[in-house]
């Protein structure tokens, strides 16, 4: 299959090792880190959103749940889309989806818009965790490849609230 061959650079042991595999691994790990930072960054912002948009506890819960619900909804279709269009293409588009939705969240003029951008972020998040890992797995014949994504994601979940708290404190 030509599409799969184009997504799979030679593994480190093949043809003297391809530096593209190392770069791909690093970039997917960075995407896992960034997506997790952005996913968890909402935690310290919730009181400000609650005050700004006069939210009740159910609406705050909706903000928290929107990303997970969207990721759940998109995960299976993302796998099929990844097979059809290629994991690389889907990963790159999902990265841009994360960027656009994060900017939307930063400048949300209303609760409805904020909730929509959280849902869109969840779509990008779910696609990243489907297509990026597919791309990485196809490119690397190393069983330890996935450990870096989990480590990066875990660190991102820890760093996200601190990162957002500092930014919110200094920039509002």
N, C-alpha and C positions, 0 to 999 in steps of 0.2 A: 504494500500500500504506500503510494508516494507521499500522501499527506502525513502518515505516521513517520516515514523516514525523514521528512523535513523537520519534524518536531524533535527528533531524537539525534542529537549530536553524539559522536562516539564517546563511549565511557572512558574513564581515566586510563584503563588498561589497553584500550583499542588504539591502534595507529599512533602509538607514542603518547597517548593522553591528549585530550582536547581541552584547552583552557575554557572553552565555552561552557562545559559542564560545570566547572567550578563557579563561573560567573552566574550561570543559571541558578545553581544552588544558593549562592549568596543573595541573589535578587529575590528568589522565592522566600527565603528566610526573612529578608527585609520586609517583603509584602505581608508575611504572616505577623511579624512584629508590629508593623504599622496598623494593619487592620485590627489587631487586638488592642492596641493603644487607643485607637479611635472608638472601638466598641465599648470599652470600659470607661472612657473619658467622661461620659455623661454623669457618672455618679456624683461628683462634687458640684455639678452644674444644676442638679435637680432643684435645690432650694431656690436658686435664682429664677429658674424657669417657672417654678410654682408661684413665686411672687409676681413675676413679670406678666404672666398670662392668667393669673388668678385660678390656678389649677387645684382640683380636689385630688384626693389620694387615688381615685380610680384613673384619672387622667395621667398622673405620674406613673402609675403602673402600666398604662398603655404605652407611654414613652419607653419604658424599660422592656416591655414585651415585643414591641414592633419589630425590632431587629431579629430577635429569635424566631418569631413567626414567619417573617419574610425569608430568612435563611432556610427554615424548614420547608416552606412552600417551593422554593427555587432549587433545592438540592437535587432532586431527581431529574427535573427538566434540564438542569445544567449539565448533568452527566450525559444525557442524550445529545444536547447541543454541542458539548465538547467532542463527542464522537463524530458528529456531523460536520462541524466547522473547524475543529481543531482546538486542542486545549490551549495552545499558545494564543490564538486570536481571542478566545473567550477570556483568558486571564488578563490580557492587555486591556480589553474593554471593561472588565470588571474593576480593574485598577482605576480607570477614569471615572467609573460610576461611583467608586468610593470617594474620589476627590470632589466630584460635583455635589454629591449628597452631603459631604462634610461642610463644604462652603455654604450650602443651603441651610444646614443646621446653624451655622455660625451667624447667619444674617436672617434667620426666620422672623417674619413680621407677625406671625400668629401661631397659635397652638396647632391648628389644622396643618399649616405648612410645615411646622416642626415635626409633627407626627408623620406626615408624608415623607419628609426627607429621612427620618429614622427608618421608615419601611424601605425606602429605596436603598439606603445604606445596607440594610439587612440583605437585600437582593444581591448587591455587590459582594457583601461578606460571604454569603452562601456560595456564590459562583467562585470566588477566590478559593475557598476551601474545597471546592470540587475540582475545578479546572487546573489550578496551579499545582495541586498535588498530583493530578493525573499527568501533567506535563513533566513535572520533576521525576515522577516514577518511571515514565517512559524513557526519559533521557539518561537516567542513572541506573546501572545494574548493581547498586550497592544497597544492601538491606538496612544500613544505618542512615540512609538519606532522610527518612522521615523524622528522625530524632531531633534534627535541627529545627524543623518547623514547629514541633511541639514545645521545644525549649524557647524559641523566639516568641511564640504565642503566649506562653506562660509569663515570660518577662514583660511582654506588652500589657497583659492584664494587670500586672502589678504596677507598672509604670504609668499606665493611662490616667488613673485618677490623680496621681501626683502631678503629672504633666498638665492636665486640665486645670487643676486647682491653682497651680502657679500662674498659668496664663490668665485665668479668670481674675485672680487677685490683682495682677498688674495691668491688664488690658480691659477688664470688665466683661 
